[in-house]
Amino acid sequence: MDRASNLSSPRTPQPSTLRQRLSFRLGIGVWRADQQFEGYLFLLPSLIGFTIFVLIPIAVSFFISFQQWDLITPPKYIGPANYVELFTTDPLFGTVVKNTFWYSVLIVPVQLILGFILANILNSGLRGAKLYRMLYFMPVVASVVAAAMVFRFLFNQQTGVIAASVWQLKGFLLSLSFVQNSPDLLASIKAITPPDFLNASAGGIWPGWALVSVAIFTIWKNVGFTMVIYLAALQAVPEVLYDAAKVDGANRRQLLRFVTIPLVSPTTFFLLVIQMLGAFQIFTEPIIMSANTQRQLPNAAASIVTYIYQNAFSFQRMGKAAAISWVLFGIVFTVTILQTYLQRRWVYYETE
């Protein structure tokens, strides 16, 4: 009876290879339901760090945003007064929000386009591609403070290299005979002066040289990262798709439009999201490039994050700084959700 029952019952398959036998003996390589405790135990250090340094500060900042606190006296609950002040009486909040959107509009599209162009050039079999890839990526690993100081010198209105080039060009034009014989042209050239790249404010639809200078530096600093990510995506595109398109008579422009761009669209979406987040949180670049020795930043280059810093540590208004940070969170969250929704229309994945 026992022998018959043993024959009829399914037998557990025995491990055959040495690796399987070791895994079976040591109890590794096979997930069991009773191992959930061990999994959570391995996650515990990260969960503790996330709770202490991220989750708790986020919750505390939310409560601080409803209080008046100068870091010295005890906090005083004032309700939504900080938020009301931002949207009604604060003279600078609208300016820093507009500047932040300008940063995202100037930095993100240019960075994506330049990175994609450079990646295509390096992916076309260019001689010395590894050298060019290293040279373009070097600014990414360079110190942002040191690089910003270099650009601060380049854009200086009095002693900068760009200003010196403008003065030399002006002197050359004034030395031309036809300029000397034209009073109107002579007066126009004499009026040429280098713009104040680090402090000039906006005018009309022009965002201002202070903001544009910071955007130029940010693009130079980060375009190498965009290029490397795009290069990895381009090298992952199957060559057979290009061959099939060429057989169908596609030219180079059509290959780019109908094969390359759709297949790297997931990478474009990834870069768009992270670069948009970076542009909304820009801080170090304007602080180093445009602030004076007293760390006073011109309004033309200020961003939302720099305004948070000023309210918290210059004006000692921690409650208002926390309120601004939560408004920034709302803006970033809304933009990210919108991007995630719209990506269904232009992002193509391999499974589709």
C-alpha positions as CSV (number, residue, x, y, z in Angstrom):
1,M,0.0,0.0,0.0
2,D,2.7,2.4,1.0
3,R,4.8,1.4,-2.0
4,A,1.8,2.0,-4.4
5,S,1.1,5.4,-2.9
6,N,4.8,6.4,-3.2
7,L,4.8,5.4,-6.9
8,S,1.6,7.4,-7.6
9,S,2.7,10.6,-5.8
10,P,4.8,13.1,-7.8
11,R,8.4,13.1,-7.0
12,T,10.4,16.3,-6.5
13,P,12.9,16.7,-9.3
14,Q,16.4,16.3,-8.1
15,P,19.1,18.8,-9.1
16,S,21.3,17.5,-11.8
17,T,24.2,20.0,-12.3
18,L,26.8,21.0,-9.7
19,R,25.4,24.6,-9.6
20,Q,21.9,23.4,-9.0
21,R,23.0,21.0,-6.3
22,L,24.9,23.8,-4.5
23,S,22.0,26.2,-4.8
24,F,19.7,23.5,-3.5
25,R,22.0,22.7,-0.5
26,L,22.7,26.4,0.3
27,G,19.1,27.5,-0.2
28,I,20.0,30.2,-2.7
29,G,18.8,30.9,-6.3
30,V,15.2,29.7,-5.5
31,W,12.6,32.1,-4.1
32,R,10.4,30.8,-1.4
33,A,7.3,32.3,0.1
34,D,8.9,32.1,3.6
35,Q,11.8,34.3,2.5
36,Q,9.8,37.5,2.4
37,F,11.1,38.5,5.8
38,E,14.7,38.2,4.6
39,G,13.9,40.4,1.6
40,Y,12.5,43.2,3.8
41,L,15.5,42.8,6.1
42,F,17.8,43.6,3.2
43,L,15.7,46.6,2.3
44,L,15.6,47.9,5.8
45,P,18.8,50.1,5.7
46,S,17.6,51.9,2.6
47,L,14.1,52.3,4.0
48,I,15.5,53.8,7.3
49,G,17.7,56.2,5.3
50,F,14.8,57.2,3.1
51,T,12.5,57.7,6.0
52,I,14.9,59.8,8.1
53,F,16.5,61.9,5.3
54,V,13.6,62.2,2.8
55,L,10.2,61.3,4.1
56,I,10.3,63.0,7.5
57,P,11.8,66.2,6.1
58,I,9.2,66.4,3.4
59,A,6.4,66.0,6.0
60,V,8.0,68.6,8.3
61,S,8.4,71.1,5.4
62,F,4.7,70.8,4.7
63,F,3.8,71.8,8.3
64,I,6.5,74.6,8.3
65,S,4.8,76.1,5.2
66,F,1.8,77.0,7.4
67,Q,4.0,78.7,10.0
68,Q,6.1,81.8,10.5
69,W,9.6,80.9,11.6
70,D,12.8,82.8,11.6
71,L,15.1,79.9,12.9
72,I,15.5,81.7,16.2
73,T,12.1,82.2,17.8
74,P,9.5,79.4,18.1
75,P,7.4,78.7,15.0
76,K,4.0,80.5,14.9
77,Y,1.0,79.0,13.1
78,I,-0.4,81.5,10.5
79,G,-2.4,79.2,8.3
80,P,-2.2,79.6,4.5
81,A,-0.8,83.1,4.8
82,N,2.5,82.2,3.1
83,Y,0.7,80.8,0.1
84,V,-1.6,83.8,-0.1
85,E,1.3,86.2,0.0
86,L,3.1,84.3,-2.8
87,F,0.1,84.7,-5.2
88,T,-1.1,88.1,-4.2
89,T,1.5,90.5,-2.8
90,D,5.0,89.0,-3.4
91,P,6.7,91.2,-6.0
92,L,9.3,88.7,-7.0
93,F,7.6,85.3,-7.0
94,G,6.0,85.9,-10.5
95,T,9.5,86.9,-11.8
96,V,11.3,83.8,-10.6
97,V,8.5,81.6,-11.9
98,K,8.8,83.2,-15.3
99,N,12.6,82.9,-15.2
100,T,12.4,79.2,-14.3
101,F,10.1,78.5,-17.2
102,W,12.5,80.5,-19.5
103,Y,15.3,78.3,-18.2
104,S,13.4,75.2,-19.2
105,V,12.4,76.6,-22.6
106,L,16.0,77.6,-23.4
107,I,17.9,74.7,-22.0
108,V,15.9,71.6,-22.6
109,P,15.1,71.8,-26.4
110,V,18.6,73.0,-27.3
111,Q,20.3,70.4,-25.2
112,L,18.2,67.6,-26.7
113,I,18.8,68.8,-30.3
114,L,22.5,69.3,-29.9
115,G,23.0,66.0,-28.0
116,F,21.1,64.1,-30.8
117,I,23.1,65.8,-33.6
118,L,26.4,65.0,-31.9
119,A,25.4,61.4,-31.2
120,N,24.4,60.9,-34.8
121,I,27.8,62.3,-35.9
122,L,29.7,60.1,-33.6
123,N,27.6,57.1,-34.6
124,S,28.3,57.6,-38.3
125,G,31.8,56.0,-38.2
126,L,33.7,59.2,-37.7
127,R,37.5,58.8,-37.3
128,G,38.6,59.5,-33.7
129,A,35.0,59.1,-32.4
130,K,36.2,57.9,-29.0
131,L,38.4,61.0,-28.6
132,Y,35.5,63.3,-29.5
133,R,33.2,61.5,-27.2
134,M,35.6,62.0,-24.3
135,L,36.1,65.7,-25.2
136,Y,32.4,66.4,-25.3
137,F,31.8,64.5,-22.1
138,M,34.5,66.2,-20.1
139,P,32.4,69.2,-19.1
140,V,29.9,66.8,-17.5
141,V,32.4,65.5,-15.0
142,A,34.0,68.9,-14.4
143,S,33.3,70.8,-11.2
144,V,30.2,73.0,-11.8
145,V,31.6,75.7,-9.5
146,A,34.9,75.9,-11.3
147,A,33.3,75.8,-14.8
148,A,30.8,78.5,-13.7
149,M,33.7,80.8,-12.5
150,V,35.3,80.4,-15.9
151,F,32.1,81.4,-17.7
152,R,31.7,84.3,-15.2
153,F,35.0,85.6,-16.4
154,L,34.2,85.1,-20.1
155,F,30.9,87.0,-19.8
156,N,32.3,89.8,-17.6
157,Q,31.4,93.1,-19.2
158,Q,34.6,94.9,-18.2
159,T,37.3,92.3,-18.4
160,G,35.7,89.3,-20.2
161,V,37.0,87.7,-23.4
162,I,33.7,88.3,-25.2
163,A,33.6,92.0,-24.2
164,A,37.2,92.4,-25.4
165,S,36.3,90.8,-28.8
166,V,33.4,93.3,-29.1
167,W,35.7,96.2,-28.5
168,Q,38.2,94.9,-31.0
169,L,35.5,94.4,-33.6
170,K,34.3,98.0,-32.9
171,G,37.8,99.4,-33.4
172,F,38.2,97.5,-36.7
173,L,34.9,98.8,-38.0
174,L,35.7,102.4,-37.0
175,S,38.9,102.2,-39.0
176,L,37.2,101.4,-42.3
177,S,37.0,104.3,-44.7
178,F,33.4,103.8,-45.8
179,V,32.3,103.9,-42.2
180,Q,34.1,107.2,-41.6
181,N,32.4,108.6,-44.7
182,S,28.9,107.6,-43.4
183,P,27.8,109.7,-40.4
184,D,24.8,107.5,-39.6
185,L,26.8,104.3,-39.8
186,L,29.6,105.9,-37.8
187,A,27.2,106.9,-35.0
188,S,25.6,103.5,-34.9
189,I,29.0,101.7,-34.6
190,K,30.2,104.2,-31.9
191,A,27.1,103.3,-29.9
192,I,28.1,99.6,-29.8
193,T,29.0,98.4,-26.3
194,P,29.2,94.9,-24.9
195,P,26.0,93.9,-23.1
196,D,26.0,93.3,-19.4
197,F,25.8,89.5,-19.8
198,L,25.6,88.8,-16.0
199,N,23.0,91.4,-15.0
200,A,21.0,92.6,-17.9
201,S,17.3,92.1,-17.4
202,A,14.5,91.1,-19.8
203,G,13.1,93.3,-22.4
204,G,9.8,92.5,-24.2
205,I,9.9,88.8,-25.3
206,W,13.7,88.8,-24.8
207,P,14.5,86.9,-21.5
208,G,17.6,89.0,-20.8
209,W,21.3,88.4,-21.1
210,A,21.7,87.3,-17.5
211,L,19.3,84.4,-18.0
212,V,20.6,83.6,-21.5
213,S,24.2,83.5,-20.2
214,V,23.3,81.0,-17.5
215,A,21.4,78.9,-20.1
216,I,24.4,78.8,-22.4
217,F,26.7,77.6,-19.6
218,T,24.2,75.0,-18.5
219,I,23.9,73.6,-22.1
220,W,27.6,73.5,-22.5
221,K,28.0,71.7,-19.2
222,N,25.3,69.0,-19.8
223,V,25.1,68.4,-23.5
224,G,27.8,65.7,-23.3
225,F,25.5,63.6,-21.0
226,T,22.7,63.9,-23.5
227,M,25.0,62.9,-26.3
228,V,26.2,59.8,-24.5
229,I,22.7,58.6,-23.7
230,Y,21.6,59.2,-27.3
231,L,24.7,57.4,-28.6
232,A,23.8,54.3,-26.6
233,A,20.3,54.4,-27.9
234,L,21.4,54.8,-31.5
235,Q,23.8,51.9,-31.2
236,A,20.9,49.7,-30.0
237,V,18.8,50.3,-33.1
238,P,18.8,47.1,-35.2
239,E,20.8,47.5,-38.4
240,V,18.3,45.2,-40.2
241,L,15.7,48.0,-39.9
242,Y,17.9,50.4,-41.8
243,D,18.6,47.8,-44.4
244,A,14.9,47.1,-44.9
245,A,14.1,50.8,-45.2
246,K,16.9,51.2,-47.8
247,V,15.5,48.3,-49.8
248,D,12.2,50.1,-49.9
249,G,13.9,53.2,-51.3
250,A,14.3,55.4,-48.2
251,N,16.9,58.1,-48.4
252,R,19.0,59.5,-45.5
253,R,16.4,62.0,-44.4
254,Q,13.6,59.4,-44.4
255,L,15.8,57.0,-42.4
256,L,16.2,59.6,-39.8
257,R,12.5,60.6,-39.7
258,F,10.9,57.2,-39.9
259,V,13.4,54.8,-38.3
260,T,15.9,56.6,-36.1
261,I,13.7,59.2,-34.3
262,P,10.8,56.8,-33.5
263,L,13.2,54.1,-32.2
264,V,15.0,56.5,-29.9
265,S,11.8,58.2,-28.7
266,P,11.8,56.3,-25.4
267,T,15.3,57.8,-24.8
268,T,14.1,61.2,-25.8
269,F,11.2,60.9,-23.3
270,F,13.6,59.9,-20.5
271,L,16.0,62.8,-21.3
272,L,13.1,65.2,-21.6
273,V,11.8,64.4,-18.1
274,I,15.1,64.5,-16.3
275,Q,16.3,67.6,-18.0
276,M,13.0,69.4,-17.4
277,L,13.3,68.5,-13.7
278,G,16.9,69.8,-13.7
279,A,15.9,73.1,-15.4
280,F,13.1,73.7,-12.8
281,Q,15.6,73.1,-10.0
282,I,18.5,75.1,-11.4
283,F,20.4,76.7,-8.6
284,T,24.2,76.5,-8.7
285,E,24.7,78.0,-12.1
286,P,22.9,81.3,-11.5
287,I,24.3,81.6,-8.0
288,I,27.9,81.3,-9.1
289,M,27.7,83.2,-12.4
290,S,25.5,86.2,-11.5
291,A,25.6,86.7,-7.8
292,N,27.8,89.4,-6.4
293,T,30.2,89.1,-3.5
294,Q,27.4,89.5,-1.0
295,R,25.5,86.6,-2.7
296,Q,22.9,89.0,-4.0
297,L,21.4,87.6,-7.2
298,P,19.9,89.9,-9.8
299,N,16.3,89.4,-10.4
300,A,16.9,88.7,-14.1
301,A,18.7,85.5,-13.3
302,A,16.9,84.3,-10.2
303,S,15.0,81.0,-10.3
304,I,12.5,79.4,-7.9
305,V,15.2,77.4,-6.1
306,T,17.4,80.5,-5.6
307,Y,14.4,82.3,-4.2
308,I,13.8,79.5,-1.8
309,Y,17.4,79.8,-0.7
310,Q,17.1,83.6,-0.3
311,N,14.0,83.4,1.8
312,A,15.3,80.6,4.0
313,F,18.9,81.8,4.7
314,S,19.0,85.5,3.7
315,F,15.5,86.7,4.9
316,Q,15.1,84.0,7.7
317,R,11.6,83.2,6.5
318,M,11.6,79.4,6.6
319,G,7.8,79.2,6.4
320,K,7.7,81.1,3.2
321,A,10.6,79.1,1.8
322,A,8.8,75.9,2.6
323,A,5.6,77.2,0.9
324,I,7.6,78.1,-2.3
325,S,9.1,74.6,-2.3
326,W,5.7,73.0,-2.2
327,V,4.5,75.3,-5.0
328,L,7.6,74.1,-7.0
329,F,6.6,70.5,-6.2
330,G,3.1,71.1,-7.6
331,I,4.5,72.7,-10.8
332,V,7.0,69.8,-11.3
333,F,4.4,67.2,-10.5
334,T,1.9,68.7,-13.0
335,V,4.5,69.0,-15.8
336,T,5.7,65.4,-15.2
337,I,2.2,64.0,-15.3
338,L,1.4,66.0,-18.5
339,Q,4.6,64.7,-20.1
340,T,3.7,61.1,-19.1
341,Y,0.2,61.5,-20.6
342,L,1.4,63.1,-23.9
343,Q,4.2,60.5,-24.4
344,R,1.6,58.0,-25.5
345,R,1.2,60.0,-28.7
346,W,4.9,60.2,-29.8
347,V,6.9,57.5,-27.9
348,Y,7.2,54.2,-29.6
349,Y,8.3,51.1,-27.7
350,E,9.7,47.9,-29.1
351,T,6.5,46.0,-28.1
352,E,4.3,48.2,-30.1
